[in-house]
Amino acid sequence: MKFQCACCDEIVEGIPTFGWDYPIHYLDVPEAERPERVFLTSDLCVIDDKWFFVRGCLEIPVIGHDDPFIWGVWVSLSEDNFFEFQDLLEVKERSKFGPYFGWFSASINIYPETLNLRTKVHIRDDGVRPYIELEPTDHPLALEQQQGISVKRVSEIYANRVHGKKIA
């Protein structure tokens, strides 16, 4: 897929993905305290031994294309589900476990508030990050996941994330 950036007119090859290296709650911990209070890897985060997060893929179909647009996001899990999830990371065929209920732990500025949307975390086999399914609601992000987005919308998201262009 190719598309033209809605800001700079650059021709972009492929469907971009955007994500975060940590859940939004990580920012609530003062930087000087993070080494003692936060455990963080590329896929897992624990804050104060009581808040548990996993990283996954919120996939949005792009109409007319096989590959989805992906938001790399974090979701909170209960302590029990987090440790079960962590134990399954080394299991090759793990998709038969779950799904796990979670709270969306990212705030995506091009939508009305996304923090704490209800989710299901679906584990996938062979080391692939989990699939994040939003609860079906009338929230614009949930609707995009259910209905898909146009290439034009991909271009607008790209312009916002790369250039900071506001989306009308």
C-alpha positions as a Markdown table, in Angstrom:
| # | Residue | x | y | z |
|---|---|---|---|---|
| 1 | Met | 0.0 | 0.0 | 0.0 |
| 2 | Lys | 1.1 | 3.6 | -0.7 |
| 3 | Phe | -0.4 | 6.8 | 0.5 |
| 4 | Gln | 0.3 | 10.5 | 0.4 |
| 5 | Cys | 0.9 | 12.2 | 3.8 |
| 6 | Ala | -1.9 | 14.6 | 4.6 |
| 7 | Cys | 0.7 | 17.2 | 5.8 |
| 8 | Cys | 3.8 | 17.1 | 3.7 |
| 9 | Asp | 2.6 | 15.2 | 0.6 |
| 10 | Glu | 5.4 | 12.6 | 1.0 |
| 11 | Ile | 4.5 | 9.3 | -0.6 |
| 12 | Val | 4.7 | 6.6 | 2.2 |
| 13 | Glu | 5.1 | 2.9 | 1.5 |
| 14 | Gly | 3.3 | 0.4 | 3.6 |
| 15 | Ile | 0.9 | 0.8 | 6.5 |
| 16 | Pro | 2.5 | 2.6 | 9.4 |
| 17 | Thr | 2.2 | 1.5 | 13.1 |
| 18 | Phe | 2.5 | 3.7 | 16.1 |
| 19 | Gly | 2.8 | 2.9 | 19.7 |
| 20 | Trp | 4.2 | 3.6 | 23.1 |
| 21 | Asp | 7.1 | 2.2 | 25.0 |
| 22 | Tyr | 5.2 | 2.2 | 28.4 |
| 23 | Pro | 1.7 | 2.5 | 29.7 |
| 24 | Ile | 0.5 | 6.0 | 30.4 |
| 25 | His | 0.5 | 5.3 | 34.2 |
| 26 | Tyr | 4.3 | 5.1 | 34.0 |
| 27 | Leu | 4.4 | 8.9 | 33.7 |
| 28 | Asp | 2.6 | 9.1 | 37.1 |
| 29 | Val | 5.8 | 7.8 | 38.8 |
| 30 | Pro | 8.4 | 10.5 | 39.3 |
| 31 | Glu | 11.5 | 9.8 | 37.1 |
| 32 | Ala | 13.8 | 9.6 | 40.0 |
| 33 | Glu | 11.6 | 6.9 | 41.6 |
| 34 | Arg | 11.2 | 4.7 | 38.5 |
| 35 | Pro | 14.2 | 2.4 | 39.0 |
| 36 | Glu | 12.8 | 1.3 | 42.4 |
| 37 | Arg | 9.0 | 1.4 | 41.6 |
| 38 | Val | 8.8 | 0.2 | 38.0 |
| 39 | Phe | 9.6 | -3.0 | 36.3 |
| 40 | Leu | 9.5 | -2.4 | 32.5 |
| 41 | Thr | 10.3 | -4.5 | 29.5 |
| 42 | Ser | 9.2 | -4.1 | 25.9 |
| 43 | Asp | 6.1 | -6.2 | 26.6 |
| 44 | Leu | 5.4 | -6.1 | 30.4 |
| 45 | Cys | 5.2 | -3.4 | 33.1 |
| 46 | Val | 4.6 | -3.6 | 36.8 |
| 47 | Ile | 4.2 | -0.4 | 38.9 |
| 48 | Asp | 4.6 | -0.6 | 42.7 |
| 49 | Asp | 4.0 | -4.4 | 42.6 |
| 50 | Lys | 0.2 | -3.7 | 42.3 |
| 51 | Trp | -0.4 | -2.3 | 38.8 |
| 52 | Phe | 0.1 | -4.8 | 35.9 |
| 53 | Phe | 0.3 | -4.1 | 32.2 |
| 54 | Val | 0.9 | -5.9 | 29.0 |
| 55 | Arg | 1.7 | -4.5 | 25.5 |
| 56 | Gly | -0.4 | -5.6 | 22.6 |
| 57 | Cys | -1.6 | -4.7 | 19.1 |
| 58 | Leu | -4.9 | -2.8 | 18.6 |
| 59 | Glu | -5.5 | -3.7 | 14.9 |
| 60 | Ile | -7.7 | -1.6 | 12.7 |
| 61 | Pro | -8.6 | -3.0 | 9.3 |
| 62 | Val | -7.7 | -0.8 | 6.4 |
| 63 | Ile | -10.5 | -1.0 | 3.9 |
| 64 | Gly | -9.4 | -2.7 | 0.7 |
| 65 | His | -6.1 | -4.0 | 2.1 |
| 66 | Asp | -5.0 | -7.2 | 3.8 |
| 67 | Asp | -2.8 | -5.7 | 6.4 |
| 68 | Pro | -4.2 | -3.7 | 9.3 |
| 69 | Phe | -3.2 | -0.4 | 10.8 |
| 70 | Ile | -1.7 | -1.1 | 14.3 |
| 71 | Trp | -1.6 | 0.9 | 17.4 |
| 72 | Gly | 1.0 | -0.6 | 19.8 |
| 73 | Val | -0.8 | -0.1 | 23.2 |
| 74 | Trp | -0.7 | -1.1 | 26.8 |
| 75 | Val | -3.6 | -2.7 | 28.7 |
| 76 | Ser | -3.8 | -3.3 | 32.5 |
| 77 | Leu | -4.6 | -6.8 | 33.7 |
| 78 | Ser | -5.5 | -8.2 | 37.1 |
| 79 | Glu | -2.5 | -9.6 | 39.0 |
| 80 | Asp | -3.6 | -13.2 | 38.5 |
| 81 | Asn | -4.1 | -12.7 | 34.8 |
| 82 | Phe | -0.8 | -10.9 | 34.4 |
| 83 | Phe | 1.2 | -13.7 | 36.0 |
| 84 | Glu | -0.6 | -16.3 | 33.9 |
| 85 | Phe | 0.1 | -14.2 | 30.8 |
| 86 | Gln | 3.8 | -13.9 | 31.8 |
| 87 | Asp | 4.1 | -17.7 | 32.4 |
| 88 | Leu | 2.7 | -18.3 | 28.9 |
| 89 | Leu | 5.3 | -16.1 | 27.1 |
| 90 | Glu | 7.6 | -19.1 | 26.6 |
| 91 | Val | 4.7 | -21.4 | 25.5 |
| 92 | Lys | 4.7 | -21.8 | 21.7 |
| 93 | Glu | 1.0 | -22.7 | 21.4 |
| 94 | Arg | -0.6 | -20.4 | 23.9 |
| 95 | Ser | -3.6 | -18.9 | 22.0 |
| 96 | Lys | -5.9 | -21.4 | 23.7 |
| 97 | Phe | -5.6 | -19.4 | 26.9 |
| 98 | Gly | -7.6 | -16.3 | 27.6 |
| 99 | Pro | -8.9 | -13.9 | 26.6 |
| 100 | Tyr | -8.2 | -11.7 | 29.5 |
| 101 | Phe | -10.2 | -8.6 | 30.5 |
| 102 | Gly | -8.2 | -5.4 | 30.7 |
| 103 | Trp | -8.4 | -1.6 | 30.8 |
| 104 | Phe | -6.9 | 0.4 | 27.9 |
| 105 | Ser | -3.8 | 2.2 | 29.3 |
| 106 | Ala | -3.0 | 4.7 | 26.6 |
| 107 | Ser | -4.4 | 8.0 | 25.7 |
| 108 | Ile | -4.6 | 8.6 | 21.9 |
| 109 | Asn | -5.0 | 12.3 | 21.3 |
| 110 | Ile | -6.8 | 12.0 | 18.0 |
| 111 | Tyr | -9.8 | 10.4 | 19.7 |
| 112 | Pro | -12.0 | 11.4 | 22.7 |
| 113 | Glu | -10.4 | 10.0 | 25.8 |
| 114 | Thr | -9.3 | 6.4 | 25.3 |
| 115 | Leu | -7.9 | 5.7 | 28.8 |
| 116 | Asn | -9.8 | 2.9 | 30.5 |
| 117 | Leu | -11.8 | 1.7 | 27.6 |
| 118 | Arg | -12.8 | -2.0 | 28.3 |
| 119 | Thr | -10.7 | -4.5 | 26.4 |
| 120 | Lys | -10.1 | -8.2 | 25.8 |
| 121 | Val | -6.5 | -9.4 | 25.5 |
| 122 | His | -6.2 | -12.3 | 23.1 |
| 123 | Ile | -2.9 | -14.2 | 23.3 |
| 124 | Arg | -1.4 | -15.3 | 20.0 |
| 125 | Asp | 1.0 | -18.2 | 19.2 |
| 126 | Asp | 4.7 | -18.1 | 18.4 |
| 127 | Gly | 5.7 | -15.0 | 20.2 |
| 128 | Val | 3.4 | -12.6 | 18.4 |
| 129 | Arg | 2.2 | -9.8 | 20.7 |
| 130 | Pro | -1.4 | -10.2 | 21.8 |
| 131 | Tyr | -4.4 | -8.8 | 19.9 |
| 132 | Ile | -6.3 | -6.1 | 21.8 |
| 133 | Glu | -10.0 | -6.1 | 21.2 |
| 134 | Leu | -12.0 | -3.1 | 22.3 |
| 135 | Glu | -15.4 | -3.7 | 23.8 |
| 136 | Pro | -18.0 | -2.8 | 21.1 |
| 137 | Thr | -19.2 | 0.7 | 21.9 |
| 138 | Asp | -19.9 | 3.9 | 20.1 |
| 139 | His | -16.4 | 5.2 | 20.9 |
| 140 | Pro | -14.7 | 6.3 | 17.6 |
| 141 | Leu | -11.7 | 4.1 | 18.2 |
| 142 | Ala | -13.9 | 1.0 | 18.9 |
| 143 | Leu | -16.0 | 1.9 | 15.8 |
| 144 | Glu | -12.8 | 2.1 | 13.7 |
| 145 | Gln | -11.7 | -1.3 | 14.9 |
| 146 | Gln | -15.1 | -2.8 | 14.1 |
| 147 | Gln | -15.7 | -1.1 | 10.7 |
| 148 | Gly | -12.2 | -0.3 | 9.4 |
| 149 | Ile | -10.6 | 2.9 | 8.1 |
| 150 | Ser | -9.9 | 4.4 | 4.7 |
| 151 | Val | -6.4 | 5.0 | 3.3 |
| 152 | Lys | -7.3 | 8.7 | 3.7 |
| 153 | Arg | -7.7 | 8.2 | 7.4 |
| 154 | Val | -4.4 | 6.4 | 7.6 |
| 155 | Ser | -2.8 | 9.4 | 5.9 |
| 156 | Glu | -4.4 | 11.7 | 8.5 |
| 157 | Ile | -3.2 | 9.6 | 11.4 |
| 158 | Tyr | 0.3 | 9.5 | 9.9 |
| 159 | Ala | 0.3 | 13.3 | 9.5 |
| 160 | Asn | -0.8 | 13.7 | 13.2 |
| 161 | Arg | 1.8 | 11.3 | 14.6 |
| 162 | Val | 4.7 | 12.3 | 12.4 |
| 163 | His | 4.1 | 16.0 | 12.0 |
| 164 | Gly | 1.7 | 16.9 | 14.8 |
| 165 | Lys | -0.9 | 18.0 | 12.4 |
| 166 | Lys | -4.4 | 18.3 | 14.0 |
| 167 | Ile | -7.1 | 16.1 | 12.5 |
| 168 | Ala | -10.3 | 17.9 | 11.7 |
